[in-house]
Amino acid sequence: MNHFPALAFTADASDPASRLRWVSEQAEAVEFSPDPERLDRLPEMVRPFLTAGLSVRYHTRYFEHELGHADPVRAGQALEAHVRTLRAMSGLGEPAVTVHTGLDPHQPAHEPTFVENLARLVECGRGLGIKVCLENLRRGPSSDPANVLRWAKASGAMITLDVGHALGSEAALSGRCPAERFVDIFADRLFAVHIYGREDDQGHHPIEDVAPFRPFIVKLARTGCAWWTIELQSPAHAQDTRALLLKELAAISSPACSNQHPSEPPASRRMNSNHASCCPCPTNAC
């Protein structure tokens, strides 16, 4: 590994000015979540980050805009909100956005509608030079990596791997698909990572013990994915996690570590005993 990934901090349109100012002063990169009802304010909200020389990507945490809504009218409105977002962010930072399906479990989703709308969004993004990435969730159909991979392939989307969601998913907790296998499954389409310790109903928590995360970090580093967002709201937690990740990445890239297992193949090609009961590997080689 010759270069560390960008370790981004999060920022949200609803954040207080004090936190947005802290992000502009302390972050090395930013993943920004816009307000879909105030996209006219997007340039002024991200300008301080861009002026500070920070790379900015986007994250549509649009709970109210389900791209696969079973009601065609609601689904169309959701697609329009996402298309408006792509147009608003065009030319403002890095051309990449992470989207979802299933953020609000109370909104009924229809898989064919979602795939169709995601494909339309990907096509719109292609015209603007923007990569559209689909994120795995902790619950629901989006928590199954096989679904996420299938939808991404069908629509042409890339993938954002949320580590906390993978760890807390039914697939991982049941042992059917260990969370580390998500890296292998998504490897060919992996464009971004969300990393933190764990997620529960109270939100995101920092990494408390790095040891169980080391295999995950090693696999992610080997993919060459260049963007890892530290999804922690607390400034102290975000900074501590960045320091921890930098330490781990430095250890991985050291000559001693590189020479420790010289014959081990890349993560996306290693055999895994759980593969048969898990999900289709995109390389057909692992």
C-alpha positions in Angstrom: 0.0 0.0 0.0 1.7 3.2 -1.2 -0.8 5.8 -0.2 -3.2 6.1 2.7 -6.9 6.6 1.8 -8.5 10.0 2.5 -9.9 9.8 6.1 -12.9 12.0 5.8 -15.1 13.5 8.6 -18.8 13.9 8.2 -20.8 17.2 8.0 -24.5 17.7 7.7 -26.6 20.6 6.6 -28.3 20.4 10.0 -25.0 20.6 12.0 -24.5 23.7 14.2 -22.1 26.3 12.8 -19.6 25.4 15.5 -19.3 21.8 14.2 -19.1 22.9 10.6 -16.3 25.3 11.5 -14.5 22.5 13.4 -14.8 20.2 10.4 -13.3 22.9 8.1 -10.4 23.4 10.4 -9.7 19.8 11.4 -10.7 17.5 8.6 -8.5 16.3 5.7 -11.6 15.5 3.7 -15.4 15.8 4.1 -18.5 13.8 3.3 -21.4 16.2 3.3 -25.1 15.4 3.7 -27.3 18.0 2.1 -30.8 19.1 3.0 -32.9 18.0 0.0 -35.3 20.9 0.6 -32.5 23.5 0.6 -30.2 22.5 -2.2 -30.0 26.2 -3.1 -27.8 26.6 0.0 -25.4 23.8 -0.9 -22.7 26.0 -2.5 -22.5 28.3 0.5 -22.5 25.4 2.9 -19.6 23.6 1.3 -17.6 26.6 0.2 -15.7 26.8 3.5 -14.5 23.3 3.0 -13.4 23.9 -0.6 -11.7 27.2 0.4 -9.8 25.3 3.0 -8.5 22.9 0.2 -10.6 19.9 1.4 -12.0 17.2 -0.9 -15.7 16.9 -0.5 -18.0 14.0 -1.4 -21.7 13.7 -0.8 -24.1 11.5 1.2 -27.9 11.6 0.6 -29.4 10.5 4.0 -32.8 11.2 2.6 -35.1 9.3 4.9 -38.2 10.9 3.3 -37.2 10.1 -0.3 -37.2 6.3 -0.9 -36.0 5.7 -4.4 -37.9 2.4 -4.5 -41.1 3.5 -2.9 -44.1 1.2 -3.7 -46.1 4.3 -4.6 -45.0 5.3 -8.1 -45.7 8.9 -7.3 -43.6 8.9 -4.2 -40.8 7.0 -6.0 -40.8 9.6 -8.8 -40.6 12.4 -6.3 -37.6 10.6 -4.6 -35.8 10.2 -7.9 -36.4 13.9 -8.6 -34.9 14.9 -5.2 -31.8 12.8 -5.9 -31.4 14.2 -9.5 -31.7 17.7 -8.1 -28.9 16.8 -5.6 -26.6 15.6 -8.4 -27.2 18.8 -10.3 -26.6 21.0 -7.2 -23.3 19.2 -6.3 -22.0 19.2 -9.8 -18.7 21.1 -9.8 -18.6 21.3 -6.0 -15.8 19.0 -4.8 -15.3 15.3 -5.8 -18.0 13.9 -8.1 -19.2 11.1 -5.9 -22.4 10.5 -3.9 -23.7 7.7 -1.7 -27.4 6.8 -1.8 -29.6 4.2 -0.1 -32.8 2.2 -0.1 -34.5 1.2 3.1 -33.4 4.1 5.3 -37.0 4.4 6.6 -38.4 0.9 7.2 -41.9 2.3 7.4 -41.9 3.3 3.7 -42.8 0.3 1.6 -40.2 -0.4 -1.1 -40.6 -2.2 -4.4 -37.3 -3.8 -5.6 -37.9 -3.4 -9.4 -38.8 0.2 -8.9 -35.7 0.8 -6.9 -33.4 -0.8 -9.4 -35.0 1.2 -12.3 -34.7 4.5 -10.4 -31.1 3.8 -9.3 -30.2 3.0 -12.9 -31.7 6.3 -14.0 -29.8 8.1 -11.3 -26.6 6.4 -12.3 -27.2 7.5 -15.9 -27.9 11.1 -14.8 -24.7 11.0 -12.8 -22.7 9.6 -15.7 -23.9 12.6 -17.8 -22.6 14.9 -15.0 -19.4 12.9 -14.4 -20.6 11.9 -11.0 -20.2 8.4 -9.5 -23.3 7.1 -7.7 -22.6 4.6 -4.9 -25.1 2.3 -3.1 -24.6 1.8 0.6 -25.4 -1.4 2.6 -27.6 -0.9 5.6 -27.8 -2.7 9.0 -31.4 -3.9 8.6 -33.8 -4.9 5.8 -33.0 -6.1 2.3 -30.1 -3.6 2.0 -28.3 -5.4 4.8 -27.8 -8.5 2.6 -24.6 -8.1 0.6 -25.9 -10.3 -2.2 -28.8 -7.9 -2.7 -26.6 -4.8 -2.7 -24.2 -6.4 -5.2 -27.0 -7.5 -7.5 -28.7 -4.0 -7.4 -25.4 -2.3 -8.1 -24.6 -4.5 -11.0 -28.0 -4.2 -12.5 -28.0 -0.4 -12.2 -24.3 0.3 -12.9 -23.8 1.8 -9.4 -20.7 1.6 -7.4 -20.8 0.5 -3.7 -20.1 2.3 -0.4 -19.3 -0.3 2.3 -20.5 0.7 5.8 -18.5 -1.4 8.2 -20.7 -0.8 11.2 -23.8 -1.9 9.1 -22.0 -5.0 8.0 -21.0 -5.9 11.5 -24.6 -5.5 12.8 -26.3 -7.2 9.9 -28.3 -10.4 10.2 -26.0 -12.0 7.7 -23.0 -11.4 9.9 -24.6 -11.9 13.3 -26.0 -15.3 12.2 -22.6 -16.4 10.9 -24.1 -16.8 7.4 -21.7 -14.2 6.0 -19.0 -12.9 8.2 -18.7 -9.1 8.0 -15.1 -9.3 6.6 -16.6 -11.1 3.6 -18.5 -8.0 2.6 -15.1 -6.6 1.5 -14.5 -9.5 -0.8 -18.0 -9.5 -2.2 -18.0 -5.7 -2.9 -14.3 -5.5 -3.9 -14.8 -5.0 -7.7 -17.3 -2.1 -7.2 -16.0 -0.7 -3.9 -15.6 3.1 -4.2 -16.0 4.3 -0.6 -16.0 3.1 3.0 -17.9 4.3 6.1 -15.9 3.2 9.2 -16.6 3.4 13.0 -17.0 0.9 15.8 -20.6 -0.2 15.7 -24.1 1.0 15.2 -27.1 0.5 17.5 -30.5 2.3 17.9 -28.6 5.1 19.8 -26.4 5.7 16.8 -22.7 5.2 15.9 -20.0 4.4 18.4 -16.2 4.6 18.1 -13.9 1.6 17.9 -13.2 0.5 21.4 -10.9 -2.4 20.6 -8.9 -2.3 17.4 -7.9 -6.0 17.5 -11.1 -7.4 16.0 -11.0 -4.6 13.3 -7.4 -5.4 12.1 -8.4 -8.0 9.6 -11.1 -5.7 8.3 -8.6 -2.8 8.0 -6.1 -5.0 6.2 -8.6 -6.2 3.7 -9.9 -2.7 3.0 -6.4 -1.4 2.6 -5.6 -4.1 0.0 -8.6 -3.1 -2.1 -7.0 0.3 -2.8 -10.3 2.1 -2.0 -9.2 5.7 -1.6 -12.0 7.2 0.5 -12.9 6.2 4.1 -15.4 8.3 6.0 -15.2 8.2 9.8 -18.9 8.4 10.6 -18.7 9.8 14.1 -20.4 13.0 15.2 -18.3 13.6 18.3 -15.1 15.6 17.4 -13.1 13.7 20.0 -14.3 10.3 18.7 -13.6 11.3 15.1 -10.1 12.5 15.8 -9.2 9.5 18.0 -10.5 7.1 15.3 -8.5 8.9 12.6 -5.3 8.6 14.8 -6.1 4.9 15.4 -6.6 4.2 11.6 -3.5 6.1 10.7 -1.5 4.0 13.1 -3.0 0.7 11.7 -2.4 1.8 8.1 1.2 2.8 8.9 1.7 -0.7 10.4 0.2 -2.4 7.3 2.4 -0.4 4.9 5.7 -1.0 6.9 8.2 -3.3 5.2 8.1 -5.7 8.1 4.4 -6.1 7.7 4.6 -6.4 3.9 7.2 -9.2 4.2 5.3 -11.1 6.8 3.0 -12.9 4.4 4.6 -12.5 1.0 2.7 -15.3 -0.7 -0.8 -14.3 0.6 -3.0 -13.3 -2.3 -5.2 -10.2 -2.3 -8.3 -10.1 -0.1 -10.6 -10.4 -3.1 -9.0 -13.7 -4.2 -8.6 -15.6 -0.9 -10.6 -18.7 -0.3 -13.1 -18.4 2.6 -14.7 -21.5 4.2 -17.9 -19.6 4.6 -18.2 -18.7 0.9 -20.6 -21.4 0.0 -23.1 -20.3 2.5 -22.6 -16.6 1.9 -23.0 -14.6 -1.2 -21.8 -14.7 -4.8 -18.2 -13.5 -5.1 -17.7 -10.9 -7.9 -14.4 -12.3 -9.0 -15.4 -16.0 -9.2 -11.9 -16.7 -7.8 -12.2 -16.4 -4.1 
